[in-house]
Each structure stands twice: as structure tokens, then as C-alpha cells.
Amino acid sequence: MKNVLGVFDFSCTERTRLVSCSDDGIISKYEEEKERLCTRYEQLRKKERSLISEHEKTCTDKIAKLEESLKKKKQDDMTFSVLRKTLGSFLESTSDEDIPADD
């Protein structure tokens, strides 16, 4: 009977050791994978921040160009209005209806 218990004790001890080694392998693989994923996450965050910054700069440039264009258009409209009033004062008898519309 003692022989059977000895085998059982050996078997339990061996099983515990194998499970412990197996757990260590799984845990180390888990830690490696976790570290790899954290590194990848940080890389993606940096790339995303860079893309957002670049996009914001592009949008700011476009807005500045559009504001400048709008300012120029308003200036052109004002110039046209002044020109029209000046011509109107020279041609007092001419009204807007007498001037043919541009097609």
C-alpha cells in the first residue's frame, strides 16, 4: 500500500510542478503579449495625434484662405457698388432697368 501512496505522492508533486511550469509559461506569454499590445497602442496614439494635428493645420489654412477670399469678395462688391453709384451720378437719367443684365 505504501508503494501506491508513494506513486500517488510523486504523481501529485509532479503534476503540481508541471502545472506551475505551464502556468509560468502562460503568464510570461501573457505578459509579453500585453507589453506588445501596450507598445502598439502607444504607437497608434502618437500617429493619431499627429494626424489630428495635421488635419487641424490643414483646416486652419483653408479657413484662413476662405476668410481672405470672402474679404476680397466684399471689397470687390464694395468697389462695384461705388463704381455703380459713380456711373449713376454721371448718367442721372439712366436707371437700373435701362442697363441690360449680363447673361
C-alpha positions in Angstrom: 0.0 0.0 0.0 2.9 2.3 0.8 4.2 1.9 -2.7 0.8 3.1 -4.1 0.8 6.1 -1.8 4.4 6.9 -2.8 3.4 6.8 -6.5 0.4 9.0 -5.7 2.5 11.5 -3.8 5.1 11.6 -6.6 2.3 11.9 -9.1 0.7 14.8 -7.2 4.1 16.6 -6.8 5.0 16.1 -10.4 1.6 17.3 -11.5 1.9 20.4 -9.3 5.3 21.1 -10.7 4.2 20.7 -14.3 1.1 22.9 -13.8 3.4 25.5 -12.1 5.8 25.4 -15.1 2.9 25.5 -17.5 1.4 28.5 -15.6 4.7 30.3 -15.7 4.9 29.8 -19.5 1.3 31.1 -20.0 1.9 34.0 -17.7 5.1 35.0 -19.4 3.5 34.8 -22.8 0.6 36.8 -21.5 3.0 39.5 -20.2 4.9 39.6 -23.5 1.7 39.9 -25.4 0.4 42.6 -23.0 3.6 44.6 -23.4 3.5 44.2 -27.2 -0.1 45.5 -27.3 0.7 48.4 -25.0 3.6 49.4 -27.3 1.3 49.1 -30.3 -1.4 51.2 -28.6 1.1 54.0 -27.8 2.3 54.0 -31.4 -1.2 54.3 -32.7 -2.0 57.1 -30.2 1.0 59.0 -31.4 0.1 58.5 -35.0 -3.5 59.5 -34.3 -2.4 62.7 -32.5 -0.1 63.5 -35.4 -2.9 63.0 -38.0 -5.3 65.2 -35.9 -2.7 67.9 -35.6 -2.0 67.8 -39.4 -5.8 67.9 -40.1 -6.3 70.8 -37.8 -3.5 72.7 -39.5 -5.0 72.0 -42.9 -8.4 73.1 -41.8 -7.0 76.3 -40.2 -5.2 77.1 -43.5 -8.4 76.5 -45.5 -10.4 78.7 -43.2 -7.7 81.5 -43.5 -7.9 81.3 -47.3 -11.7 81.3 -47.3 -11.7 84.3 -45.0 -9.3 86.1 -47.2 -11.4 85.2 -50.3 -14.5 86.5 -48.6 -12.8 89.7 -47.6 -11.6 90.2 -51.2 -15.1 89.5 -52.5 -16.7 92.0 -50.1 -14.1 94.5 -51.2 -14.9 93.8 -54.9 -18.6 94.1 -54.1 -18.0 97.5 -52.4 -15.8 98.6 -55.3 -18.5 97.6 -57.8 -21.2 99.5 -55.7 -19.0 102.6 -55.6 -18.4 102.3 -59.4 -22.2 101.9 -60.0 -23.0 105.0 -57.9 -20.3 107.0 -59.6 -21.7 106.0 -63.0 -25.2 106.7 -61.8 -24.3 110.2 -60.9 -22.8 110.8 -64.3 -25.8 109.3 -66.0 -28.6 110.6 -63.9 -31.2 109.9 -66.4 -30.3 106.2 -66.6 -31.9 103.7 -64.2 -31.0 100.1 -63.4 -33.8 98.9 -65.7 -32.1 100.6 -68.7 -28.9 98.7 -68.2 -29.0 95.3 -69.8 -28.4 92.3 -67.5 -25.3 90.2 -68.0 -26.1 86.7 -69.3 
